[in-house]
Amino acid sequence: MSFSNGQFFAVRSSCHYEDSANLSYAGMFETFLNIPRAEVKKAVDAVFDSYIKAAKYGDEETDIDNDTVIVQEMITEPDYSGVIFTSNPLGLLNETVIIVGKGIGEDVVSEKTDVTTYYYNTADEKFCYNRNNDSPLLSEEILERLISEASKIRDIFGFECDIEFCVKNEKIYILQSRKITTIDESQKKIILDNSNIVESYPGVVLPLSQDFVKSVYTDIMNRLLKRITHSDKLVESFGANMVDFVDGKAYYDITTWYTMLSLMPFSKKIIPIWQEMLGVENKYVSKNKLKVTAFRKIVLSLNLLYYFIANPFYMKAVNSRFEKSIEGYRKDIKETNDVTELVELYRRIQREVMEYWDLTLVNDLYAFVFTHLAKKHSNKIKQIGRLASMEPVLLQSKLKEAYTLYGLKSSQYEKVKAEYIDKFGDRCLGELKLETKTYRTNPELLDEFVAGGHITSDLMYVDESRHFEPKMSVRHAKIGILNRESSRLNRTRVYGFARAIFLKIGEILAAQGRLDDPRDVFYIHIDELSSDEDMKEIVESRKRVYEQYATIPTFSRYVFLKEIFSKTLTNNMNEVNVKSRDKFMGEVVSKPYRKVKGEVLVMKTPDPTIPHKDKIIVTEMTDPGWVMILQDAKGIIAEKGSFLSHTAIISRELKKPSIVNVKGAMSMIKTGDIVEIDLDEGVIRRNA
């Protein structure tokens, strides 16, 4: 027996059955660590003996390979050891998991030492970690080297690997690699992507909102499919979620969206446009096959063409019909005082609104196609004018004036306040999450907003769009965007009705002693509302879970096998601080001039109390609650977004330079940095 000149060795099995997908002998074969050189032969014989003993517990016909044992020189007293799973063995393909603890690997595997678990999302190239007590923290350099080595090993073997390693004096030693037997890449993949949807549902979304959102999106898509195919059978076979949630965060089930889009005529051209307008970075198209007859395809194509051409007429009818229903819905909500009846009222309003709301998806397609053509041929989309997103801000200026002249308690102020709440009381930051406090549910928030000086300047908005646009693509793009923003405002009002109903249910349940607080209702699922159970214990348990979800970063994409799951944490998650760089790329969506240079203010949420005038705002994305911040900004840099995102549309209306889809902006650009945005090249330079 010939091996290295080391003094201590590890002797372990190398039987290919140990990690077989069909037979598992894991843990049944012997492993010996820190074996003195003189005792290596004895340890090798003991491993061989364990092969023979293990075979008795398996298939008698199994020929266990009993002639291979690994002898490795022992890395004595490593700083830390661990295991790398190139894919999360629970079935998440684009997440690498690193588990590390102090000392030797045996202590990590046998849970004799506290460990830190790192999660690396390959789509975003971001680390986060869950730490126990004083378990070790790895440097960014070591983490990146571990990821690089693991990637090389996976490529060599051609499958996902479970890799044992240790680190001593900043040197990495790879000890063993084997296949992750729980990963079968031939299984169905579920791809979730948060492009665009993260703008509507930022951060954690509570259970009641999740139920509502999943139901609304799926119902709308099924209704559209029924409208353009006239086939109940096709709708039934399609029946999949359009939206799902991981760690409390909202994602499109993008495979289902691609399946729907693939049914459309010219789908190979439409899908790239859809990706462009929603800011989908990963262009890989995954879809499930649906059996559609030639006749049904003709019906679908003709119907879709009809609704596409007639879109402006139908969108006018959709918005008009909804406006006529508003007061009736508010009256019904006010007069209903029974939990079961309120749940039924919610379902009735949902049915009536969804009956025609699928046409807004046709308008989205209309806006996407013509905006793409306008960008391609003229790039002249600037101001839209009469935009629904701008109307609340214009009325806020009147609120400020009434407060300044007459005060909060005056009839003049109350009159403008009542008008504002009636029209725009549901429009605020995070407005599509039912748990959000709005100006309608909490009118005192509007008083605080006005009196706190949060309306920092009068809106300097000059509508220059009221002229005939000769270019057809630009003209129709503006019509589509205008209708899209109007329908989004009305969507906010629909969510406002749902919020009012569920808050009323919460008040009833709190009065019955089944909830501690009416707002706890948002931690309850819709199908639990009519039960007779005491919900307090359920709420407390879910509050703890969702508090931990809030510490997990929002990743842009997940690729699951078979089923979606969320993390179960023992402690809060932390992000790894990443090194900064000085150059970033993005998509220019508003270009009032060629370059802008200024001081950065990084904002996760729009806080008007922070001095922001003439700063370049860096954020993840924006929604309608950001308009007054953007009005005062010198420029906007957003990590998410596209040419039709809220950031893009409002920036163009306000004539503010804006660049979106800037990867790493929030983690690498810091408040106080000086940056220059080159709007010709779509480049951001730090310390320029």
Secondary structure, DSSP 8 states (H G I E B T S, - for coil): ----S-SEEEEEE--TTTT-SS---TTTS-EEEEEEGGGHHHHHHHHHHHHHHHHTTS-TT-----S-EEEEE---S-SEEEEEESSBTTTBTTEEEEEEEES-HHHHHTT-S-EEEEEEETTTTEEEEEE-TT-----HHHHHHHHHHHHHHHHHHTS-EEEEEEEETTEEEEEEEEE-TT--TTS-EEEEE-TTHHHHS-S---HHHHHHHHHHHHHHHHHHHHHHH--HHHHHHH---SEEEETTEEEEEHHHHHHHHHTSTTHHHHHHHHHHHHT--------------HHHHHHHHHHHHHHHHTHHHHHHHHHHHHHHHHHHHHHHHHH---HHHHHHHHHHHHHHHHHHHTHHHHHHHHHHHHHHHHHHHT-------S-TTTHHHHHHHHHHHHHHHH-TTSHHHHHHHHHHHHHHTT-STTTTSTTS--TTT-THHHHHHHHTT-S-S---------S----HHHHHHHHHHHHHHHHHHHHHHHHHHHHHHHHHHHHHHHHTTS-SSGGGGGGS-GGGTTS-S--HHHHHHHHHHHHHHTTS---SEEEEESS------SS-EEE------SEEE-EEEE-SSSEEEEEEEE-SS--TTS--TT-EEEES---GGGHHHHHH-SEEEESS--TTSHHHHHHHHHT--EEE--TTHHHHS-TT-EEEEETTTTEEEET-
